[in-house]
Amino acid sequence: MKGILYLVPVPIADEEENASLVYPLLEKTINSLDEFIVEDLKTARRSLRKIGFKGEFDKTIFHLLNEHTDTKSIESFLASVEKGKNIGLMSEAGMPCIADPGSDIVRLAHKKNIKIVPLYGQSSIFLALAASGLNGQNFCFHGYLPKEQVNRKKKLKEIEKEEGTQIFIETPYRNNHLLEDILITCSSETLLCVAMNVTGKSEMILTRSIAEWKKSELPNLDKQPTVFLLGK
């Protein structure tokens, strides 16, 4: 009998008091595991301790899954599961596979008829959508917009015309540039929600029209995890 691939969420904020809301729901499961697929070894170990993992890391198996991972080695990550062992797939922050690597592993697990169990956790994307006041019935997540400003503005004009809520993110150190481009490019009546550091101490979730944003003092989003949402 094959094992289970657990999708292990990681609390979004670094602050202990916020992350502790999730700990009780994860602690029992992760302490039954001693093998994980992770994006970064150091942060994974730190996150596991915060969640309540009591195992010894010297006896814990970690598989690294990031942009440097050889795609040919991914299949070997599930070898233990095929032999009946349960393992965990971890995110760096939030839910695995949502704006996060891991979908290739999950897709492969489906092909191998391995049971996938997503554990309850936080997602800044869905929390931001719920708190935005924008359309939660019809929405699209675009991931990262183009890096080049010309292409980024072109993409903004395209998605602004689409129905429903348009959600996207940016590398934290480019957040302020993206906000400026949104205000320059989008129509004055378009609604923009900026959700910064969701669940953290400096959390800010504000929805205003582009015209209103232009009249207000803009927040400093530099190096702050931020979700952007456009709607009507």
C-alpha positions as CSV (number, residue, x, y, z in Angstrom):
1,M,0.0,0.0,0.0
2,K,1.3,3.4,-1.0
3,G,1.8,6.2,1.5
4,I,0.4,9.8,1.6
5,L,1.9,13.0,0.3
6,Y,1.0,15.7,2.8
7,L,1.0,19.3,1.7
8,V,2.4,21.2,4.7
9,P,1.6,24.9,4.8
10,V,3.9,27.3,6.6
11,P,2.6,30.4,8.5
12,I,2.9,33.5,6.4
13,A,4.2,35.9,9.0
14,D,7.4,35.5,11.0
15,E,5.8,36.7,14.2
16,E,5.3,33.8,16.7
17,E,1.9,35.0,17.9
18,N,0.4,34.9,14.4
19,A,2.0,31.7,13.3
20,S,0.9,29.9,16.5
21,L,-2.7,30.0,15.2
22,V,-1.8,27.3,12.7
23,Y,0.5,25.2,14.9
24,P,-2.1,22.9,16.6
25,L,-3.5,21.8,13.3
26,L,-0.2,20.8,11.9
27,E,1.8,19.6,14.8
28,K,0.4,16.0,15.1
29,T,0.8,15.3,11.4
30,I,4.3,16.7,10.9
31,N,5.6,14.8,14.0
32,S,4.5,11.6,12.3
33,L,6.9,12.4,9.3
34,D,10.6,12.2,9.0
35,E,10.9,13.0,5.3
36,F,10.1,16.3,3.6
37,I,10.3,18.0,0.2
38,V,11.4,21.6,0.7
39,E,12.5,24.7,-1.1
40,D,15.3,25.7,1.3
41,L,16.8,23.6,4.0
42,K,17.5,26.3,6.5
43,T,14.1,28.0,6.4
44,A,12.4,24.6,6.3
45,R,14.1,23.5,9.5
46,R,13.2,26.8,11.2
47,S,9.6,26.6,10.1
48,L,9.3,23.0,11.3
49,R,10.5,24.0,14.7
50,K,8.0,26.9,14.9
51,I,5.2,24.6,13.9
52,G,6.2,22.1,16.7
53,F,8.3,19.5,15.0
54,K,10.1,17.5,17.7
55,G,12.1,15.1,15.5
56,E,15.9,15.1,15.1
57,F,17.0,16.8,11.9
58,D,20.0,14.5,11.6
59,K,17.6,11.7,11.2
60,T,15.2,13.6,8.9
61,I,15.4,13.3,5.1
62,F,15.1,16.5,3.1
63,H,14.7,16.7,-0.7
64,L,15.4,20.2,-2.2
65,L,13.0,21.4,-4.8
66,N,13.8,24.8,-6.2
67,E,14.9,26.5,-9.4
68,H,18.2,24.6,-9.2
69,T,16.7,21.1,-8.9
70,D,17.3,18.8,-11.8
71,T,13.9,17.8,-13.1
72,K,15.1,14.3,-13.7
73,S,15.6,13.8,-9.9
74,I,12.1,14.8,-8.9
75,E,10.6,11.3,-9.4
76,S,13.1,9.9,-6.8
77,F,11.5,12.2,-4.2
78,L,8.4,10.0,-4.2
79,A,10.3,6.7,-3.9
80,S,9.5,6.3,-0.2
81,V,5.8,7.1,-0.7
82,E,5.5,4.4,-3.3
83,K,6.9,2.0,-0.7
84,G,4.2,3.0,1.9
85,K,5.8,5.9,3.7
86,N,4.1,9.2,4.4
87,I,6.1,12.3,3.5
88,G,5.5,16.1,3.5
89,L,5.8,18.8,0.8
90,M,6.5,22.2,2.4
91,S,6.1,25.7,1.2
92,E,8.4,28.6,2.1
93,A,5.4,30.5,3.2
94,G,1.7,29.8,2.9
95,M,0.2,26.9,1.0
96,P,2.4,24.6,-1.1
97,C,1.8,24.9,-4.9
98,I,0.0,28.3,-4.6
99,A,2.5,30.9,-6.0
100,D,5.0,28.3,-4.8
101,P,7.0,25.4,-6.3
102,G,5.6,21.9,-5.9
103,S,2.9,21.4,-8.5
104,D,5.2,19.1,-10.5
105,I,5.6,16.8,-7.5
106,V,1.8,16.8,-6.9
107,R,1.1,16.1,-10.6
108,L,3.5,13.2,-10.5
109,A,1.9,11.9,-7.4
110,H,-1.4,11.9,-9.1
111,K,0.1,9.9,-12.0
112,K,1.4,7.4,-9.6
113,N,-2.0,7.1,-7.8
114,I,-0.5,8.5,-4.6
115,K,-3.0,10.1,-2.2
116,I,-2.5,13.8,-1.7
117,V,-3.7,15.4,1.6
118,P,-3.6,19.2,1.8
119,L,-3.3,20.3,5.4
120,Y,-5.2,23.4,6.6
121,G,-3.1,26.6,6.4
122,Q,-2.9,30.3,5.4
123,S,-2.6,31.7,1.9
124,S,-1.9,35.4,1.6
125,I,-3.5,35.4,-1.9
126,F,-6.9,34.1,-0.7
127,L,-6.8,36.1,2.6
128,A,-6.1,39.3,0.6
129,L,-9.0,38.5,-1.8
130,A,-11.4,37.9,1.1
131,A,-10.4,41.2,2.7
132,S,-10.3,43.2,-0.4
133,G,-14.1,43.7,-1.0
134,L,-13.5,42.8,-4.6
135,N,-15.2,40.0,-6.6
136,G,-14.5,36.7,-4.9
137,Q,-16.8,34.8,-7.3
138,N,-14.7,35.4,-10.4
139,F,-11.0,36.0,-10.0
140,C,-7.7,35.2,-11.7
141,F,-4.2,34.9,-10.3
142,H,-1.5,36.0,-12.7
143,G,1.6,35.3,-10.6
144,Y,4.4,37.7,-11.5
145,L,3.9,40.3,-14.2
146,P,6.7,41.0,-16.7
147,K,9.9,42.5,-15.3
148,E,10.4,45.1,-18.1
149,Q,8.4,48.2,-17.5
150,V,7.0,48.5,-21.1
151,N,5.7,44.9,-21.0
152,R,4.5,45.3,-17.5
153,K,2.4,48.3,-18.3
154,K,1.0,46.5,-21.4
155,K,0.0,43.5,-19.2
156,L,-1.7,45.8,-16.7
157,K,-3.8,47.4,-19.5
158,E,-4.8,43.9,-20.7
159,I,-5.8,42.5,-17.3
160,E,-7.6,45.7,-16.3
161,K,-10.1,45.0,-19.1
162,E,-10.9,41.5,-17.9
163,E,-13.9,40.5,-15.9
164,G,-13.6,39.7,-12.2
165,T,-10.7,40.4,-9.8
166,Q,-7.2,40.3,-11.2
167,I,-4.5,39.2,-8.6
168,F,-0.7,39.4,-9.0
169,I,2.5,39.7,-6.9
170,E,6.0,41.0,-7.4
171,T,9.4,40.4,-6.0
172,P,9.3,42.5,-2.8
173,Y,12.1,44.9,-3.7
174,R,10.2,45.9,-6.9
175,N,6.9,46.5,-5.2
176,N,7.1,50.2,-5.1
177,H,7.9,50.3,-8.9
178,L,4.9,48.1,-9.6
179,L,2.6,50.3,-7.5
180,E,3.8,53.4,-9.5
181,D,3.2,51.6,-12.8
182,I,-0.3,50.6,-11.7
183,L,-1.2,54.2,-10.8
184,I,0.2,55.5,-14.1
185,T,-1.4,52.9,-16.3
186,C,-4.8,52.0,-14.9
187,S,-8.0,54.0,-15.2
188,S,-9.0,56.3,-12.4
189,E,-12.2,54.4,-11.5
190,T,-10.5,51.0,-11.3
191,L,-10.2,49.6,-7.8
192,L,-6.8,48.6,-6.4
193,C,-6.3,46.6,-3.2
194,V,-2.8,46.5,-1.8
195,A,-2.4,43.8,0.8
196,M,1.0,44.0,2.5
197,N,2.5,41.6,5.1
198,V,-0.8,39.7,5.5
199,T,-1.2,38.3,9.1
200,G,2.0,40.2,10.2
201,K,2.4,43.0,12.7
202,S,2.7,45.6,9.9
203,E,-0.3,44.2,8.0
204,M,-2.1,46.7,5.7
205,I,-5.0,45.8,3.5
206,L,-6.4,48.9,1.7
207,T,-8.8,49.0,-1.3
208,R,-9.2,52.4,-3.1
209,S,-9.9,53.6,-6.6
210,I,-6.8,54.6,-8.6
211,A,-7.9,58.2,-8.3
212,E,-8.0,57.9,-4.5
213,W,-4.6,56.2,-4.4
214,K,-3.1,59.1,-6.4
215,K,-4.4,61.6,-3.8
216,S,-3.1,59.7,-0.8
217,E,0.3,59.1,0.7
218,L,1.6,55.9,-0.8
219,P,2.8,53.1,1.5
220,N,6.4,52.0,1.4
221,L,6.1,48.4,0.1
222,D,9.9,47.9,-0.3
223,K,10.9,44.4,0.7
224,Q,7.4,43.7,2.1
225,P,5.5,40.6,0.9
226,T,2.5,42.2,-1.0
227,V,-0.4,41.0,-3.0
228,F,-2.0,43.4,-5.6
229,L,-5.7,43.1,-6.7
230,L,-7.5,45.0,-9.4
231,G,-11.2,45.1,-9.9
232,K,-14.2,47.2,-10.7
